[in-house]
Amino acid sequence: MLEELVKYDKELFLFLNNLGTSHWDGFWMFMTNKFSAIPLYVLLAFLVYRSYGLKRLGVVMVTIALLILVTDQCANLFKYGVQRLRPCHDMELSGLMRLVKKSCGGQFGYFSAHAANSFAVAFFFTALLKAKYRYIGVFLLLWALIVGYSRIYIGVHFPLDVLTGTLIGLFLSWLFYNLYLKALPVFKL
């Protein structure tokens, strides 16, 4: 059954990856670049400051930093524990896929830290700001989906890598949001 799942995952990867064209490569490379999200993070920090003040912004920033740290370390643990090759290192796919990046990255790719971090941040800020900004969840979900798909588009992750990253990001975000809520009385916020 696992072999069949991996087979379907590779087939779906090839389909999604080969939808790309050189005309769109720049957009997807921009979306996959972790630094392209800095303006979004600045905007989210501003919205938290405007809605809750400087002290709560400080607690949110520490919580987000810890959330991303834990998410990244979980991804590293899985990558080296599972040791699933990235598509661009899989010889079965050589010549069948598009590698948009100049380099493939590390040898292993299960699961996508980009997807996990994007969905973790999106879910956390949606939970935090949805009462004040009605459509923020839709916007952040769309952003996280685009980042997740960008990893398939550029050829460095399988769909299952992205799906697993999404689920782990959502779980860790839920966990850290609840820890954040428990920390508020401690800091008298």
ABEGO torsion letter per residue (X at the ends): XAAAAAAAAAAAAAAAAAABBAAAAAAAAAAABAAAAAAAAAAAAAAAAAAAEAAAAAAAAAAAAAAAAAAAAAAAAAAAAAGBBBAAABAAABGABBBABABAEBABAOBBAAAAAAAAAAAAAAAAAAAABAAAAAAAAAAAAAAAAAAAAAGABBAAAAAAAAAAAAAAAAAAAAAAAAAAAAAGX
